[in-house]
Amino acid sequence: MNIFGNTKACLFCNLQRLIYILIAILSFLGIAISSFKKYAFWSIAIILFMGIIISIYHTLIQYGFLKDPCKVATQITDINSFENLIFYSPIPCSKISWSLFGVSISIYNLGLYLCLFIFTLNKDFLLLKE
């Protein structure tokens, strides 16, 4: 969305993207190195669990149940604080930059992480039986 929609991602959106990158790398290693397959499944399961936690936390922030840690303080005391506010302020995590059918992307990520987590655990248990 950053490229096409001219929207910037918050910290938690970037963390959720990083999780997908890590999953892709571990999946490739699991496919390329057969002896690494069992470790790749467990690593992916752990990363997906962290993704579930991040998605839940991000969703709670977006819908106002938790305080936004990325919210910018609007106190301007001098020219340097004004410059920092303009050029270096982070994107608030409570802002829903992208949604589909009224549902934020963090909820879609949560659903995908849960499905992949369940699939990975089932697949890993099948690998342990072999």
MARPASE-712913 format. One record per residue (C-alpha): y, x, z. Coordinates in pm, whole numbers, padded with zeros to 5 digits, always signed. Example, Ala and Ser with C-alpha at 12.3 -4.5 7.8 and 13.67 -1.06 7.14 Angstrom:
2
-00450+01230+00780/-00106+01367+00714/
This chain:
130
+00000+00000+00000/+00236+00291+00054/+00236+00374-00316/+00236+00025-00468/+00410-00190-00210/+00670+00061-00090/+00560+00005+00270/+00503+00278+00523/+00204+00288+00752/+00221+00318+01129/+00021+00565+01338/-00275+00332+01388/-00288+00238+01019/-00312+00609+00935/-00584+00658+01198/-00784+00374+01044/-00752+00540+00703/-00868+00870+00850/-01182+00700+00976/-01271+00591+00622/-01220+00948+00499/-01447+01087+00773/-01714+00827+00691/-01701+00923+00322/-01736+01294+00402/-02026+01239+00643/-02197+01004+00397/-02173+01264+00124/-02316+01531+00357/-02597+01297+00462/-02689+01238+00100/-02653+01601-00009/-02838+01758+00285/-03152+01565+00371/-03200+01738+00707/-02848+01625+00807/-02918+01255+00739/-03007+01155+01097/-02705+01337+01240/-02481+01183+00974/-02590+00832+01074/-02522+00896+01442/-02188+01061+01366/-02087+00771+01144/-02189+00524+01415/-01970+00705+01670/-01676+00719+01427/-01718+00349+01345/-01720+00266+01716/-01393+00458+01754/-01260+00261+01456/-01353-00064+01629/-01160+00042+01940/-00856+00152+01735/-00860-00174+01534/-00880-00389+01845/-00596-00195+02008/-00386-00213+01690/-00446-00588+01654/-00348-00650+02016/-00026-00456+01959/+00051-00641+01634/+00009-00984+01790/+00213-00897+02099/-00059-00875+02363/+00012-00506+02430/+00331-00303+02431/+00402-00107+02114/+00383+00269+02188/+00556+00352+01857/+00858+00128+01906/+01180+00317+01855/+01434+00320+02134/+01768+00207+01996/+01986+00399+02239/+02223+00624+02051/+02409+00870+02269/+02520+01132+02019/+02504+01226+01652/+02163+01398+01695/+01999+01088+01840/+02148+00886+01553/+02007+01134+01301/+01664+01122+01468/+01673+00742+01456/+01755+00739+01085/+01532+01017+00955/+01245+01070+01199/+01173+00738+01368/+00811+00625+01346/+00709+00295+01194/+00652+00041+01474/+00284-00042+01520/+00371-00402+01604/+00504-00463+01252/+00250-00627+01024/+00330-00457+00694/+00047-00612+00497/-00155-00929+00540/-00382-01144+00328/-00412-01518+00400/-00210-01463+00719/-00456-01208+00857/-00340-00851+00914/-00522-00555+00765/-00621-00435+01114/-00837-00747+01155/-00999-00685+00816/-01063-00325+00926/-01217-00453+01249/-01453-00682+01060/-01554-00407+00820/-01605-00156+01102/-01824-00406+01290/-02038-00479+00983/-02077-00111+00900/-02150-00027+01264/-02430-00287+01285/-02570-00174+00949/-02557+00192+01054/-02735+00127+01383/-03006-00079+01211/-03049+00188+00944/-03057+00463+01208/-03328+00286+01405/-03532+00260+01085/-03486+00635+01032/-03606+00706+01386/-03928+00514+01320/-04010+00733+01019/
